Amino acid sequence: MKKELKKDLQAKIADITPVDEAFSELPYEAKKPRMAFGRAGKWAFGGGLVAGVAVLGLTFLALAPGADVTFEDESQLSFPTYRSRMEITHDVPAYETFVERFVPALFESLDRSASVSVSLPDLFAALALSAYLSGGAIESEFLSYVGLESEDELLSTCSDVFRMLGNLDEGGEPPSGGLLLSSLFLDPIYKLRDDEEMGQLLNDVADAFGTAIFYRSPSDSVLNDYLRSVAPRGASVPEIDLDDTIDCVVASTYIGNFFYGPEEASRYKSSYDAGNRMPYRFGEVEKNVPYIGSVLTNSPYLGSLAGSEVPFEGIGLGVGNLANLYCFKTLDEKESPFALISDILSRNYEEKYSTVPLDDETFFGYYLTVRVPYFKDETNVNFTATLLGEMPSFGNEDAFLNKILAPESPKATFKVAAQQLQLNYDYMGFTVASLTYVGGATSTMPSPVKKDLFFDRPFAYALYGRGNHELPIVVGCIVDPAY
């Protein structure tokens, strides 16, 4: 009988929470949802959590070899959704609005003496998911910030972003494209809502954000294990360093592999092996560095518009068939490239040609010799202050993740927002691995007021029976204890 019940439950899960077949190609042991809503739409949280996890556990072995560390966790409540490659023909203005507004503000707060790189898909996804799960003023402010009017528009936008940028092609060797996934780690001290709306909400989250939910306290070791497990074959990932006071985390990871084709990569590698280098200066330092060299004939270059505060010039180069790398430098060597971030992200520049157009269709351009140095970067950016400056509602006490917490649950307060990233650009192409997380913690309880309560003088009392209904049994006033 138990076996039949288990089969029936597993069939219901498979029916209600379909898993994209492409996800089985990911290099780790993929697991079915540990908890799922039944056909009535009600989630089975609460007292039966542990038993439900044990009964419904089901593991699928991935077909591709995975990372050394496989993330196995009995606390998993929902399964991440892998997005197959899909071409979205319409614009995603909310994502672009967020990037154009938030990222320049972030760069304004950073130290300009060292390299800094910021991964944008997981930055957007982590904040969007945090806002959606929090609801209230946090969600309203985020929607307004990116120019959206409803939750449905937010979900649709995020779904588009995941399909456009989370398009990893596991068929190649090594895999190419991008992987974008989200996760929620929630300490069991919190209690989740248990109603039909909650079931639909988490279903929407899985669909729009590719979210895996874990009912366990986050830690740097947990996040590192998870990140290594979802990484494609051969991808290196940053080491996450999480404050141990954080007990709930919304995280999004983006891993992008954009490789040159074999012939192009071979040509660049030959140049590297031959020792071809170019001079590179920063501050008082000058060194010789390897580079990607290209010759572009009859081509435009990119330049700042007339009247730009900091004039600049640049070029766009294809990296394989999935990405373009745009590089810019200031015309005045004393100006910092940090000053260009807003113009770059707003595409506030134009194609410039050596002469006027020959006709409406044909331009005569430059004969461009381009050299872009190899570079790598490891960045740890704490953007808590920037987030609170741009969206103050995140600082509201007891508001973080409030939409999914039960009324009787302890409340969570936002504490930190950060991104850790590493990237590399060389003759192979451009690779990046990043995790953005938004963390919270239970609100700090006020220190108790010390008070002595000694019944050392006449007092009244009432005795009640225990149970669902406390009925009074004896009531009285005591003047002399007479004992």
C-alpha atoms as one frame of an Amber mdcrd trajectory, in Angstrom:
protein
   0.000   0.000   0.000   2.818   2.394   0.913   4.578   1.682  -2.381   1.422
   2.471  -4.339   0.950   5.706  -2.382   4.539   6.726  -3.054   4.174   6.031
  -6.787   0.975   8.063  -6.888   2.608  11.012  -5.127   5.622  10.915  -7.412
   3.368  10.792 -10.468   1.514  13.860  -9.220   4.783  15.730  -8.759   5.943
  14.827 -12.246   2.607  15.938 -13.651   2.409  19.244 -11.831   6.045  20.281
 -11.867   7.371  19.346 -15.300  11.136  19.498 -15.693  12.696  20.659 -18.926
  14.479  17.660 -20.422  17.490  19.856 -21.092  17.978  20.223 -17.361  18.968
  16.582 -17.074  22.039  17.526 -19.097  23.335  19.725 -16.284  26.391  18.305
 -14.558  25.005  17.391 -11.177  22.474  15.098  -9.589  19.186  16.775 -10.326
  16.416  16.171  -7.836  12.658  16.342  -8.035  10.843  18.782  -5.731  10.917
  17.712  -2.131   7.513  19.278  -1.522   4.858  20.038  -4.083   1.295  21.211
  -4.117  -1.375  18.706  -4.972  -4.092  19.101  -7.546  -6.050  21.265  -5.149
  -3.104  23.673  -5.159  -2.298  23.534  -1.439   1.263  23.269  -0.221   2.114
  20.661   2.370   4.249  22.813   4.648   4.032  22.825   8.430   4.258  19.881
  10.772   4.574  17.285   8.014   7.634  18.932   6.431  10.248  16.370   7.442
   8.026  13.390   6.722   7.003  14.856   3.384  10.617  15.362   2.394  11.445
  11.769   3.209   8.455  10.328   1.339   8.687  12.414  -1.794  12.442  12.379
  -2.283  13.413  11.280  -5.788  16.814  11.671  -7.445  17.667  11.851 -11.141
  21.222  11.277 -12.266  22.515  13.839 -14.726  23.868  12.498 -18.006  26.907
  14.769 -18.082  29.909  14.456 -15.736  29.627  17.067 -13.026  31.657  19.048
 -10.557  33.623  17.360  -7.806  31.069  18.489  -5.234  27.460  17.419  -5.756
  24.904  19.417  -3.862  22.750  16.913  -2.006  20.294  18.305   0.471  17.190
  16.775   1.999  15.897  20.268   2.741  15.210  21.035  -0.937  11.612  22.129
  -1.427  11.523  23.068  -5.083  13.471  22.267  -8.183  15.308  24.786 -10.401
  14.103  25.118 -13.973  16.717  25.108 -16.698  15.913  27.369 -19.628  16.484
  25.976 -23.080  17.810  28.288 -25.773  15.107  30.661 -26.978  15.221  33.768
 -29.123  13.128  36.602 -27.674  12.250  39.065 -30.425  10.821  41.845 -28.244
  12.716  44.280 -26.024  12.993  43.922 -22.255  12.893  47.591 -21.209  12.597
  46.951 -17.464  15.923  45.115 -17.418  17.604  47.857 -19.424  16.078  50.558
 -17.221  17.392  48.825 -14.127  20.886  48.549 -15.587  20.961  52.160 -16.770
  19.799  53.495 -13.393  21.291  51.179 -10.795  24.711  50.238 -12.154  26.082
  53.800 -12.636  24.996  54.568  -9.074  26.837  51.449  -7.932  30.029  52.404
  -9.782  29.878  55.892  -8.264  30.333  54.296  -4.850  33.326  52.127  -5.788
  37.046  52.627  -5.334  38.421  53.728  -8.700  41.990  52.621  -8.053  41.345
  48.942  -8.810  39.518  46.867 -11.426  35.826  46.232 -10.803  33.427  44.085
 -12.820  29.721  43.593 -12.195  27.594  40.786 -13.619  24.207  42.187 -14.593
  21.827  39.212 -15.122  22.224  37.820 -11.601  22.269  41.339 -10.106  18.871
  42.055 -11.636  17.463  38.606 -10.893  18.502  38.606  -7.226  16.935  42.002
  -6.557  13.809  41.264  -8.608  13.266  37.950  -6.815  13.912  39.548  -3.415
  11.366  42.249  -4.191   8.798  39.734  -5.419   9.139  37.503  -2.340   8.997
  40.504  -0.011   5.914  42.184  -1.455   4.580  45.390   0.049   6.612  48.576
  -0.201   9.763  46.752  -1.339   8.036  45.217  -4.351   6.156  48.422  -5.194
   9.350  50.463  -5.133  11.224  47.970  -7.303   8.394  47.920  -9.867   8.404
  51.706 -10.001  12.203  51.816 -10.252  12.270  49.618 -13.367   9.109  51.060
 -14.928   6.691  48.179 -14.376   3.114  48.351 -13.114   2.304  44.853 -11.871
   3.623  41.567 -10.552   2.614  39.859 -13.786   4.789  42.273 -15.763   7.692
  41.568 -13.402   7.323  37.805 -13.799   7.102  38.139 -17.579  10.201  40.348
 -17.674  12.225  37.966 -15.537  11.120  34.996 -17.608  12.310  36.802 -20.746
  15.661  37.666 -19.165  16.196  34.057 -18.116  15.348  32.768 -21.586  17.508
  35.337 -23.362  20.598  35.138 -21.141  20.263  31.747 -19.472  20.736  29.910
 -22.755  23.582  27.506 -21.996  24.247  25.050 -24.813  25.514  21.853 -23.235
  25.989  20.242 -26.633  29.374  21.862 -27.231  32.683  20.963 -25.652  33.104
  22.940 -23.536  29.501  24.158 -23.066  28.835  27.685 -24.329  26.315  30.401
 -23.604  24.931  31.482 -20.260  23.445  29.752 -17.235  21.135  31.803 -15.008
  19.537  30.232 -11.933  18.163  31.481  -8.620  17.849  29.999  -5.165  16.360
  30.748  -1.765  17.920  29.480   1.453  15.654  29.905   4.457  16.467  28.869
   8.014  13.771  26.562   9.477  13.247  29.123  12.240  10.975  30.817   9.715
   7.553  29.399   8.931   6.180  29.535   5.407   2.609  30.336   4.509   0.401
  27.309   3.921  -2.359  28.233   1.481  -3.357  27.940  -2.153  -1.937  31.361
  -3.051   1.437  30.279  -1.690   1.403  27.264  -3.976   0.766  29.438  -7.021
   3.330  32.000  -5.904   6.134  29.451  -5.632   5.101  27.882  -8.919   5.407
  31.312 -10.553   8.815  31.805  -8.930  10.109  28.506 -10.265   8.841  29.329
 -13.750  10.055  32.935 -13.949  13.292  32.742 -11.948  14.368  29.108 -12.235
  14.382  28.973  -8.454  15.445  26.177  -6.132  14.252  26.586  -2.537  16.098
  25.120   0.425  14.620  25.052   3.906  17.932  25.346   5.715  20.168  28.070
   7.078  22.568  29.530   4.507  26.325  29.583   4.984  29.345  30.183   2.801
  29.999  26.431   2.588  26.395  25.767   1.522  26.470  28.470  -1.157  29.873
  27.302  -2.401  28.678  23.693  -2.684  25.542  24.795  -4.501  27.456  27.066
  -6.890  30.007  24.393  -7.777  27.230  21.896  -8.348  25.259  23.959 -10.844
  28.351  25.127 -12.748  28.780  23.675 -16.256  31.576  21.247 -16.940  34.986
  22.800 -16.506  33.712  26.168 -15.225  35.512  27.714 -12.272  33.430  29.655
  -9.757  34.196  32.285  -7.112  34.490  31.376  -3.454  31.578  32.892  -1.538
  32.235  34.479   1.841  28.934  34.894   3.699  28.423  36.652   7.020  27.451
  33.969   9.553  24.754  36.200  11.071  22.642  35.872   7.901  19.857  33.268
   8.162  17.976  33.817   4.889  19.419  34.448   1.428  18.027  35.097  -2.039
  20.781  34.279  -4.528  21.135  34.307  -8.289  24.065  32.920 -10.211  25.183
  33.683 -13.735  27.825  31.620 -15.513  28.714  32.647 -19.043  31.049  30.905
 -21.497  31.568  32.793 -24.762  34.246  31.140 -26.854  35.931  32.003 -30.116
  35.548  29.528 -32.950  38.359  26.964 -33.324  40.105  28.740 -36.211  39.966
  32.160 -34.570  41.065  30.797 -31.194  43.969  28.979 -32.866  45.097  32.181
 -34.575  44.999  34.159 -31.327  46.814  31.398 -29.459  49.562  31.329 -32.088
  50.044  35.058 -31.560  50.207  34.500 -27.808  52.690  31.611 -28.121  54.844
  33.716 -30.452  55.259  36.235 -27.631  53.371  39.111 -29.263  52.741  41.769
 -26.608  51.724  45.409 -26.439  52.622  48.114 -23.913  49.980  48.872 -21.275
  50.127  51.687 -18.726  48.223  52.441 -15.551  49.319  55.028 -13.035  53.091
  54.858 -12.840  53.185  51.240 -14.042  53.986  50.145 -17.595  54.054  46.505
 -18.671  53.832  44.384 -21.799  50.641  42.327 -22.073  49.173  39.754 -24.494
  46.252  40.899 -26.613  43.580  40.042 -29.161  44.566  41.713 -32.432  42.145
  42.438 -35.261  42.204  44.393 -38.509  38.851  45.831 -39.578  38.527  47.348
 -43.036  35.893  49.840 -44.154  34.568  49.944 -40.586  33.243  52.558 -38.194
  34.496  53.054 -34.695  32.406  54.109 -31.719  32.718  57.619 -30.342  31.107
  59.892 -27.799  28.463  62.336 -28.900  29.231  66.007 -29.268  29.013  67.690
 -25.896  29.759  64.561 -23.864  31.213  65.426 -20.476  34.073  62.945 -20.934
  34.930  62.300 -24.626  35.742  58.684 -25.439  36.154  56.191 -28.261  35.723
  52.459 -28.582  35.091  49.392 -30.687  32.825  46.354 -30.729  34.223  42.868
 -31.357  32.365  39.591 -31.734  33.201  36.824 -29.253  32.073  33.635 -30.922
  28.470  33.702 -32.135  26.803  34.503 -28.805  28.314  37.775 -27.540  29.941
  41.071 -28.514  32.637  42.766 -26.448  32.595  46.582 -26.515  35.708  48.324
 -25.210  36.050  52.073 -24.579  38.776  54.444 -23.451  38.760  58.139 -22.614
  40.467  60.541 -25.025  42.113  62.255 -22.057  44.424  59.729 -20.406  43.973
  61.449 -17.060  40.225  60.711 -17.028  39.040  57.509 -15.341  37.102  54.939
 -17.395  34.710  54.769 -14.429  33.267  58.027 -15.771  32.068  56.217 -18.923
  29.821  53.594 -17.327  26.598  55.573 -17.639  27.214  56.498 -21.298  28.201
  52.941 -22.177  25.141  51.329 -20.605  22.834  53.957 -22.108  24.555  53.455
 -25.485  25.168  57.157 -25.498  27.587  57.074 -28.435  27.517  56.824 -32.205
  29.253  55.050 -35.060  31.842  57.339 -36.596  33.173  57.111 -40.145  36.173
  58.643 -41.861  34.051  60.524 -44.413  30.472  61.452 -45.136  28.264  58.614
 -46.451  28.592  57.880 -50.150  24.839  57.341 -50.358  21.968  56.383 -48.070
  23.153  52.773 -47.869  26.955  52.802 -48.155  29.542  54.308 -45.827  33.271
  54.615 -46.236  34.843  53.749 -42.907  38.228  53.374 -41.276  40.960  50.806
 -41.709  41.119  49.866 -38.027  43.857  47.981 -36.259  42.462  46.940 -32.888
  44.260  45.482 -29.889  42.344  44.474 -26.765  44.488  43.165 -23.895  43.777
  39.888 -22.193  42.327  40.546 -18.766  40.944  38.798 -15.724  39.175  40.057
 -12.653  37.996  38.839  -9.282  35.546  41.188  -7.652  33.721  41.221  -4.348
  31.271  44.108  -4.328  29.111  44.952  -1.333  26.328  47.162  -2.684  24.170
  47.374   0.437  24.536  51.159   0.671  23.765  51.639  -3.030  20.638  49.502
  -2.785  19.339  51.399   0.237  20.129  54.690  -1.491  18.277  53.738  -4.684
  15.447  51.710  -3.096  15.088  52.724   0.581  12.162  50.351   1.155  14.621
  47.460   1.378  15.613  48.970   4.712  12.124  48.627   6.184  12.370  46.478
   9.279  10.574  43.109   9.242   9.727  43.471   5.510  12.220  41.139   3.818
  10.572  37.997   2.317   7.373  38.979   4.103   5.093  37.756   1.292   6.008
  34.094   1.843   6.240  34.033   5.648   3.349  32.840   7.814   1.786  35.383
  10.212   3.169  33.493  13.214   6.685  33.277  11.734   9.588  35.380  12.958
  10.072  38.329  10.627  13.156  38.956   8.503  15.012  42.214   7.962  17.317
  42.966   5.026  20.976  43.104   6.047  23.319  42.828   3.071  23.503  42.801
  -0.728  26.706  41.674  -2.423  28.148  40.084  -5.541  31.210  37.899  -5.934
  32.572  37.349  -9.421  35.490  36.105 -11.445  36.081  36.431 -15.184  38.716
  35.857 -17.841  39.290  37.095 -21.393  41.978  35.599 -23.614  42.466  33.649
 -26.852  39.747  31.193 -25.796  37.102  33.895 -25.339  35.248  35.445 -22.417
  34.182  33.468 -19.325  32.415  34.788 -16.237  31.020  33.209 -13.090  29.120
  35.295 -10.582  26.761  35.008  -7.645  24.673  37.887  -6.326  22.974  37.454
  -2.970  20.583  39.472  -0.855  20.680  38.390   2.769  18.501  38.985   5.797
  18.185  37.878   9.377  15.557  37.618  12.044  14.938  40.966  13.633  17.001
  41.637  16.725  14.731  41.340  19.720  14.929  44.224  22.219  16.596  43.455
  25.525  13.981  42.496  28.131  13.087  45.035  30.797  14.098  43.674  34.174
  11.211  43.530  36.623  10.533  41.753  39.929   7.012  40.458  40.485   6.728
  39.185  44.041   3.216  38.634  45.391   4.187  39.897  48.772   0.908  41.622
  49.621  -2.808  40.864  49.151  -3.625  39.712  45.630  -6.433  38.351  43.453
  -6.305  35.108  41.577  -8.265  32.842  39.258  -7.708  29.188  38.481  -8.555
  28.007  34.931  -8.708  24.521  33.525  -6.245  23.736  30.715  -7.402  22.884
  27.183  -8.815  24.575  24.113 -11.223  26.474  26.336  -9.813  27.792  29.600
 -12.854  27.696  31.852 -12.528  29.327  35.251 -12.636  26.971  38.199 -11.863
  29.046  41.279 -11.505  32.810  41.751 -10.618  34.672  44.926  -8.612  37.324
  46.740  -5.970  36.432  49.272  -5.257  38.776  52.163  -3.497  36.366  54.496
  -1.891  33.276  52.910  -2.465  31.456  56.193  -0.061  28.717  55.244
